[in-house]
Amino acid sequence: MKRNTARRGSLLRRHRDFRLLWCGETAGKFGASVTGVAMPLVAVSTLHAGAFEVGMLSAAAWLPWLVIGLPVGAWVDRLRRRPVMMTAAAVACALFASVPVAAWCGLLSTGLLLAVALLTGTATVFFQTAYTAYLPSILAPDDQAEGNAKLHGSASAAQVAGQGSGGLITQAAGAVNGMFAQAATFLVALLCLSGIRHREPRAERTERRPGALVAEVGEGLRLIAGDPWLRTLTLFGAASNLALMGYQAVLVIFLVQTVGLSPAAVGGLVAATGAGGVVGAFLARRAAVRVGTARATLLFEFGLALFALLIPLTTDGAGVVFFVAGGCCVSAGVVAGNVIKAGFQQRYCPPQLLGRVTAGSTFLGYGTIPLGALLGGALGSALGLRAAIWITTAGIPLAAVFLLCSPLRRVRDLPTSLQEPREGDGGGGGDGGDGGLSAAGEGEPALPRS
């Protein structure tokens, strides 16, 4: 049952459950951003890892989306979502705390870091899939646009603070001890989730025939494959994430070894680029209302993506301006695009299929992330770090070819239900600021496409 939303005003002030969810998600994003800086620095400064090992570390965090992403969507549709999120948060908290404990015991190794990244990535799959399907259950449809835009904006702000703090924490306490910040923030998320009063109805136990799980997964995939809107956005997300993670996987080592920056400076610069995500979340709804959701998607996902080509020009001194400008534009485009796309998906998909459609599109979209991380590491080892950055950042605007060759470029707005016309002059979405899907990011410089 949705909360009464007759009283208007800020959603954070009038909706206690959303406020708790918002606090927990923001805390988790802050800790993830600290880890996104600290984990590669642990590998580089403590374990003396190279570009390929750092790329493997990023790949391990995203590999679970390829392995279990599809069945998790069907499982989540069978379960209450809040307990799933709480369990995932508790597991992640314990895993991140194990890194400094292992270091104190002399057991820290690259293999252990890979295992932690893999297992926390598995917890993230469950948390993200459940979170996406849970959010519409506590917010009325009219509140989802505001609520999800707030979640994206706060996630980007937490990313800015976390990445800046990551460099400072690493400088002051060491990269290994910085992992405690991630553990603590997942503890905060767990406590916030436990305080939410809204309770989902217990899922009915029904007799399921053999192969039911495969059939349910297939139902979500068939909807994605057969629908031009879902198919286009999913293919674009997969191509874009391949390029995004390709450069993000080697970015820290590029800034430290090639550009010659200190860990504190790296954290500060990466945080500065994250500010673009805050701007993107702020602009998403306004641009969607003014020009339409489809046109705003092209503006953010293609127009701003072109500025990614400034990132490889980064040098020490004044040359860091290229990194900040390019990174800000990429972050703004990713976050704004995620806000628009996620609200479209939440309104467009039948509620009973939302979990598995989300899992299917995320499986395909996030499935390229470990490949991109390995690609970035391999290119960095074979051609050099700057060449790897050039190749991977060029792929970010190129991914928009999927959007430019789709029905999306011929309409003003994305449709808001499966019953609306799928091509022609715009289908629906006139409310613009569609809600946002948290991007399940691991504290990377730019959030991945949802």
C-alpha positions as CSV (number, residue, x, y, z in Angstrom):
1,M,0.0,0.0,0.0
2,K,1.5,3.4,-1.0
3,R,1.8,6.1,1.6
4,N,-0.6,9.0,1.5
5,T,0.9,11.7,-0.6
6,A,-1.9,14.2,-0.4
7,R,0.4,16.6,1.5
8,R,2.8,18.1,-0.9
9,G,6.3,19.3,-0.1
10,S,9.7,17.7,-0.2
11,L,9.5,14.0,-0.3
12,L,12.3,13.7,2.2
13,R,10.3,15.7,4.7
14,R,6.9,14.0,4.4
15,H,7.9,10.3,3.6
16,R,9.7,8.6,6.5
17,D,10.3,5.3,4.7
18,F,11.7,7.0,1.6
19,R,13.9,9.2,3.9
20,L,15.4,6.0,5.5
21,L,15.9,4.4,2.1
22,W,17.6,7.6,0.8
23,C,19.9,7.8,3.8
24,G,20.9,4.2,3.5
25,E,21.5,4.4,-0.2
26,T,23.5,7.6,0.1
27,A,25.7,6.1,2.9
28,G,26.4,3.1,0.7
29,K,27.3,5.2,-2.3
30,F,29.7,7.3,-0.1
31,G,31.5,4.1,1.1
32,A,31.5,2.6,-2.4
33,S,33.2,5.8,-3.7
34,V,35.9,5.6,-0.9
35,T,36.5,2.0,-1.9
36,G,36.6,2.8,-5.6
37,V,39.7,4.9,-4.9
38,A,41.1,2.8,-2.0
39,M,40.9,-0.6,-3.5
40,P,43.0,0.1,-6.6
41,L,45.4,2.0,-4.4
42,V,45.7,-1.0,-2.0
43,A,46.6,-3.1,-5.1
44,V,49.0,-0.6,-6.5
45,S,50.7,0.8,-3.4
46,T,50.6,-2.2,-1.0
47,L,50.7,-5.2,-3.4
48,H,52.5,-3.5,-6.3
49,A,49.9,-4.7,-8.8
50,G,50.1,-3.7,-12.5
51,A,47.5,-2.4,-14.9
52,F,46.1,-5.9,-15.8
53,E,45.8,-6.9,-12.1
54,V,43.9,-3.6,-11.4
55,G,41.7,-4.3,-14.4
56,M,41.0,-7.8,-13.0
57,L,40.0,-6.2,-9.7
58,S,37.3,-4.1,-11.4
59,A,36.2,-7.0,-13.5
60,A,35.7,-9.3,-10.5
61,A,33.3,-6.7,-8.9
62,W,31.0,-6.9,-12.0
63,L,31.4,-10.5,-13.0
64,P,28.5,-11.7,-10.9
65,W,26.1,-9.8,-13.2
66,L,27.1,-12.2,-16.0
67,V,27.0,-15.3,-13.8
68,I,23.8,-14.8,-11.7
69,G,22.2,-11.6,-12.9
70,L,19.4,-13.4,-14.8
71,P,18.2,-15.9,-12.2
72,V,18.4,-13.3,-9.4
73,G,15.7,-11.2,-11.2
74,A,13.3,-14.2,-11.1
75,W,14.3,-15.0,-7.4
76,V,13.7,-11.4,-6.4
77,D,10.2,-11.5,-7.9
78,R,9.4,-14.4,-5.7
79,L,10.6,-12.8,-2.4
80,R,10.1,-9.8,-0.3
81,R,12.7,-7.3,-1.4
82,R,13.6,-5.5,1.9
83,P,15.0,-8.7,3.6
84,V,17.1,-9.4,0.4
85,M,18.6,-5.9,0.6
86,M,19.3,-6.2,4.3
87,T,21.1,-9.5,3.9
88,A,23.2,-8.2,1.0
89,A,24.2,-5.1,3.0
90,A,25.2,-7.2,6.0
91,V,27.4,-9.5,3.8
92,A,29.1,-6.6,2.1
93,C,29.8,-5.0,5.5
94,A,31.6,-8.1,6.8
95,L,33.5,-8.6,3.5
96,F,34.9,-5.1,3.4
97,A,35.9,-5.2,7.0
98,S,37.9,-8.4,6.3
99,V,40.4,-6.6,4.1
100,P,42.2,-4.5,6.9
101,V,41.8,-7.5,9.3
102,A,43.6,-9.7,6.8
103,A,46.3,-7.1,6.4
104,W,46.9,-7.0,10.2
105,C,47.2,-10.8,10.1
106,G,49.7,-10.7,7.2
107,L,47.3,-12.5,4.9
108,L,46.5,-9.7,2.4
109,S,47.1,-10.7,-1.2
110,T,45.8,-9.9,-4.7
111,G,43.8,-13.1,-4.6
112,L,42.1,-12.0,-1.4
113,L,41.2,-8.6,-2.9
114,L,39.8,-10.4,-6.0
115,A,37.7,-12.7,-3.8
116,V,36.3,-9.7,-1.8
117,A,35.5,-7.9,-5.0
118,L,33.8,-10.9,-6.4
119,L,31.7,-11.6,-3.3
120,T,30.7,-8.0,-2.7
121,G,29.8,-7.8,-6.4
122,T,27.5,-10.8,-5.8
123,A,25.8,-9.0,-2.9
124,T,25.4,-6.0,-5.1
125,V,23.5,-8.0,-7.7
126,F,21.0,-9.0,-5.1
127,F,20.8,-5.6,-3.5
128,Q,20.4,-3.7,-6.8
129,T,17.9,-5.9,-8.3
130,A,15.7,-6.0,-5.1
131,Y,16.1,-2.2,-4.6
132,T,14.9,-1.4,-8.1
133,A,11.8,-3.5,-7.7
134,Y,11.2,-2.4,-4.1
135,L,11.3,1.4,-4.7
136,P,7.9,1.6,-6.6
137,S,6.3,-0.3,-3.8
138,I,6.9,2.5,-1.2
139,L,6.3,5.5,-3.5
140,A,3.2,6.5,-5.3
141,P,3.6,6.9,-9.1
142,D,3.4,10.7,-8.8
143,D,6.3,10.6,-6.3
144,Q,8.6,8.3,-8.2
145,A,10.1,11.1,-10.5
146,E,11.0,13.3,-7.5
147,G,12.2,10.3,-5.4
148,N,14.5,8.8,-7.9
149,A,15.9,12.1,-9.1
150,K,16.8,12.7,-5.4
151,L,18.4,9.3,-5.1
152,H,20.6,10.0,-8.2
153,G,21.5,13.4,-7.1
154,S,22.4,12.3,-3.6
155,A,24.3,9.3,-5.0
156,S,26.4,11.7,-7.1
157,A,27.0,14.1,-4.2
158,A,28.0,11.1,-2.0
159,Q,30.3,10.0,-4.8
160,V,32.0,13.4,-4.9
161,A,32.5,13.4,-1.1
162,G,33.5,9.8,-1.0
163,Q,36.1,10.0,-3.8
164,G,37.6,13.1,-2.3
165,S,37.6,11.5,1.1
166,G,39.1,8.3,-0.4
167,G,42.3,10.1,-1.4
168,L,42.5,11.9,2.0
169,I,41.8,8.7,4.0
170,T,44.4,6.8,2.0
171,Q,46.9,9.6,2.6
172,A,46.2,9.8,6.3
173,A,45.4,6.3,7.4
174,G,46.6,4.1,4.5
175,A,44.7,2.5,1.7
176,V,44.0,-0.7,3.6
177,N,42.4,1.1,6.6
178,G,40.2,3.1,4.2
179,M,38.2,-0.1,3.6
180,F,36.7,0.3,7.1
181,A,34.8,3.4,5.7
182,Q,33.0,1.1,3.2
183,A,32.2,-1.5,5.9
184,A,30.8,1.3,8.2
185,T,28.6,2.7,5.5
186,F,27.0,-0.6,4.7
187,L,26.3,-1.0,8.4
188,V,24.5,2.4,8.2
189,A,22.5,1.2,5.2
190,L,21.5,-2.0,7.1
191,L,20.3,0.0,10.0
192,C,18.3,2.4,7.8
193,L,16.6,-0.5,5.9
194,S,15.7,-2.2,9.2
195,G,13.9,1.0,10.3
196,I,11.6,1.1,7.3
197,R,8.0,0.5,8.4
198,H,6.5,-0.5,5.1
199,R,6.1,-4.2,4.8
200,E,5.6,-6.0,1.5
201,P,3.0,-8.8,1.5
202,R,4.5,-12.2,2.0
203,A,4.9,-13.9,-1.4
204,E,2.4,-16.7,-1.9
205,R,3.9,-20.2,-1.9
206,T,2.9,-21.8,-5.1
207,E,3.8,-25.1,-6.7
208,R,6.3,-24.4,-9.4
209,R,6.8,-26.8,-12.2
210,P,10.3,-27.9,-13.2
211,G,12.0,-25.3,-15.4
212,A,9.8,-22.5,-14.0
213,L,12.8,-20.4,-13.2
214,V,14.1,-20.7,-16.8
215,A,10.6,-19.8,-18.1
216,E,10.4,-16.7,-15.9
217,V,13.9,-15.5,-16.9
218,G,13.0,-16.1,-20.6
219,E,9.8,-14.1,-20.2
220,G,11.8,-11.0,-19.2
221,L,14.4,-11.5,-22.0
222,R,11.7,-11.9,-24.6
223,L,10.1,-8.7,-23.6
224,I,13.4,-6.9,-23.9
225,A,14.3,-8.5,-27.2
226,G,10.9,-7.9,-28.8
227,D,10.3,-4.3,-27.6
228,P,12.2,-1.6,-29.7
229,W,12.5,0.8,-26.7
230,L,13.8,-1.7,-24.2
231,R,16.0,-3.3,-26.8
232,T,17.6,-0.1,-27.9
233,L,18.3,1.2,-24.4
234,T,19.7,-2.1,-23.3
235,L,22.1,-2.4,-26.3
236,F,23.2,1.2,-25.8
237,G,23.9,0.5,-22.1
238,A,25.9,-2.6,-22.9
239,A,28.1,-0.8,-25.4
240,S,28.5,2.3,-23.3
241,N,29.4,0.4,-20.2
242,L,32.1,-1.5,-22.1
243,A,33.8,1.8,-22.9
244,L,33.1,3.4,-19.5
245,M,34.6,0.6,-17.5
246,G,37.5,0.3,-20.0
247,Y,38.8,3.7,-19.0
248,Q,37.7,3.6,-15.4
249,A,39.5,0.3,-14.7
250,V,42.9,1.9,-15.4
251,L,42.1,5.5,-14.5
252,V,43.6,5.5,-11.0
253,I,46.9,3.9,-12.1
254,F,46.9,6.3,-15.2
255,L,46.7,9.3,-12.9
256,V,49.3,8.0,-10.5
257,Q,51.9,6.5,-12.8
258,T,51.5,8.4,-16.1
259,V,50.3,11.8,-15.0
260,G,52.2,11.7,-11.7
261,L,49.6,12.7,-9.2
262,S,49.6,11.8,-5.5
263,P,46.8,9.6,-4.0
264,A,45.2,12.7,-2.3
265,A,45.2,14.6,-5.6
266,V,43.7,11.6,-7.4
267,G,40.9,11.5,-4.9
268,G,40.3,15.2,-5.2
269,L,40.2,15.2,-9.0
270,V,38.0,12.1,-9.3
271,A,35.6,13.8,-6.8
272,A,35.6,16.9,-8.9
273,T,34.4,15.0,-11.9
274,G,31.7,13.4,-9.8
275,A,30.2,16.8,-9.3
276,G,28.9,16.5,-12.9
277,G,26.6,13.7,-11.7
278,V,25.0,16.1,-9.2
279,V,24.4,18.5,-12.1
280,G,23.1,15.8,-14.3
281,A,20.5,14.6,-11.7
282,F,19.4,18.2,-11.3
283,L,19.0,18.8,-15.0
284,A,17.4,15.5,-16.0
285,R,13.8,16.2,-15.1
286,R,14.0,19.9,-16.3
287,A,15.4,18.9,-19.6
288,A,12.9,16.1,-20.1
289,V,10.0,18.4,-19.4
290,R,11.4,21.1,-21.7
291,V,12.5,19.1,-24.7
292,G,11.0,15.7,-24.1
293,T,12.3,12.5,-22.6
294,A,13.6,11.0,-25.9
295,R,15.3,14.2,-27.0
296,A,16.8,14.8,-23.5
297,T,18.2,11.2,-23.7
298,L,20.0,12.0,-26.9
299,L,21.3,15.3,-25.5
300,F,22.8,13.7,-22.4
301,E,23.9,10.3,-23.8
302,F,25.5,11.6,-27.0
303,G,26.1,15.3,-26.8
304,L,27.8,15.3,-23.4
305,A,29.6,12.0,-24.2
306,L,31.7,13.7,-26.9
307,F,33.5,15.6,-24.1
308,A,35.0,12.2,-23.0
309,L,37.7,12.8,-25.6
310,L,39.2,15.5,-23.3
311,I,40.2,12.9,-20.7
312,P,43.2,11.4,-22.5
313,L,44.7,14.9,-22.9
314,T,45.3,15.1,-19.1
315,T,48.7,16.1,-17.9
316,D,50.2,17.3,-14.7
317,G,49.7,20.9,-13.7
318,A,47.2,22.9,-15.8
319,G,46.5,19.8,-17.9
320,V,44.3,18.4,-15.2
321,V,41.6,20.8,-16.4
322,F,41.0,18.4,-19.4
323,F,40.3,15.6,-17.0
324,V,37.9,17.6,-14.8
325,A,36.0,19.0,-17.8
326,G,35.7,15.7,-19.6
327,G,34.9,13.7,-16.5
328,C,32.2,16.1,-15.4
329,C,30.5,15.9,-18.7
330,V,30.6,12.1,-18.8
331,S,29.3,11.9,-15.2
332,A,26.5,14.4,-15.9
333,G,25.4,12.5,-19.0
334,V,25.5,9.1,-17.3
335,V,23.5,10.2,-14.3
336,A,20.9,12.2,-16.3
337,G,20.5,9.4,-18.8
338,N,20.0,6.9,-15.9
339,V,17.3,9.1,-14.3
340,I,15.3,9.3,-17.5
341,K,15.8,5.7,-18.5
342,A,15.0,4.2,-15.1
343,G,11.7,6.1,-14.8
344,F,10.7,5.0,-18.3
345,Q,11.4,1.4,-17.4
346,Q,9.5,1.6,-14.1
347,R,6.4,3.0,-15.7
348,Y,6.6,1.1,-19.0
349,C,7.0,-2.5,-17.6
350,P,4.2,-4.5,-16.0
351,P,4.8,-4.5,-12.2
352,Q,4.8,-8.3,-12.0
353,L,7.7,-8.4,-14.6
354,L,9.7,-5.5,-13.3
355,G,12.2,-7.6,-11.3
356,R,13.1,-9.9,-14.2
357,V,13.0,-7.2,-16.9
358,T,15.4,-5.2,-14.7
359,A,17.6,-8.2,-14.2
360,G,17.5,-9.0,-17.9
361,S,18.4,-5.5,-19.0
362,T,21.0,-5.2,-16.2
363,F,22.5,-8.6,-17.1
364,L,23.0,-7.5,-20.7
365,G,24.0,-3.9,-19.8
366,Y,26.3,-4.7,-16.8
367,G,27.5,-7.9,-18.4
368,T,30.0,-5.9,-20.6
369,I,31.5,-4.2,-17.5
370,P,33.9,-7.0,-16.5
371,L,34.8,-7.3,-20.2
372,G,35.5,-3.6,-20.4
373,A,37.6,-3.8,-17.2
374,L,39.7,-6.6,-18.7
375,L,39.9,-4.8,-22.0
376,G,41.2,-1.6,-20.3
377,G,43.8,-3.6,-18.3
378,A,44.9,-5.5,-21.4
379,L,45.2,-2.3,-23.5
380,G,47.1,-0.6,-20.7
381,S,49.6,-3.5,-20.5
382,A,50.0,-3.9,-24.3
383,L,49.9,-0.3,-25.6
384,G,50.5,1.9,-22.6
385,L,48.0,3.6,-20.2
386,R,47.5,6.8,-22.3
387,A,46.7,4.8,-25.4
388,A,44.3,2.7,-23.5
389,I,42.5,5.8,-22.2
390,W,42.3,7.2,-25.8
391,I,40.7,4.0,-27.2
392,T,38.2,3.4,-24.4
393,T,37.0,7.0,-24.1
394,A,36.4,7.1,-27.9
395,G,34.0,4.3,-27.4
396,I,31.7,6.3,-25.1
397,P,30.2,8.6,-27.8
398,L,30.4,5.8,-30.4
399,A,28.0,3.8,-28.2
400,A,25.2,6.3,-29.0
401,V,25.0,4.9,-32.5
402,F,22.4,2.5,-31.1
403,L,20.3,5.5,-30.1
404,L,20.7,7.4,-33.3
405,C,19.7,4.4,-35.4
406,S,16.5,3.7,-33.3
407,P,13.0,5.0,-33.1
408,L,14.1,7.2,-30.2
409,R,15.5,9.9,-32.5
410,R,12.1,10.3,-34.3
411,V,10.0,11.0,-31.2
412,R,9.8,13.7,-28.5
413,D,9.0,11.5,-25.5
414,L,9.5,7.9,-24.5
415,P,6.2,6.0,-24.0
416,T,4.9,5.4,-20.5
417,S,3.2,2.1,-21.0
418,L,3.2,-0.9,-23.3
419,Q,-0.2,0.0,-24.7
420,E,1.1,3.3,-26.1
421,P,2.3,3.7,-29.7
422,R,5.8,2.6,-30.0
423,E,6.8,4.7,-33.0
424,G,5.6,7.9,-34.5
425,D,5.3,11.2,-32.8
426,G,5.9,10.6,-29.2
427,G,3.9,8.5,-27.1
428,G,3.5,9.8,-23.7
429,G,6.1,10.6,-21.0
430,G,5.0,14.3,-21.0
431,D,5.6,14.3,-17.3
432,G,9.3,14.3,-18.1
433,G,11.3,13.7,-15.1
434,D,10.9,10.0,-14.8
435,G,12.3,8.3,-11.8
436,G,15.8,7.1,-11.3
437,L,17.4,3.7,-11.0
438,S,20.4,3.6,-8.7
439,A,23.3,2.5,-10.8
440,A,24.8,-0.1,-8.6
441,G,28.1,1.5,-9.1
442,E,31.2,0.4,-7.2
443,G,32.4,4.0,-6.5
444,E,33.8,4.4,-10.0
445,P,34.5,7.9,-11.4
446,A,31.3,7.8,-13.5
447,L,28.3,5.7,-12.7
448,P,27.6,2.9,-15.2
449,R,24.6,3.0,-17.4
450,S,21.6,1.5,-15.7
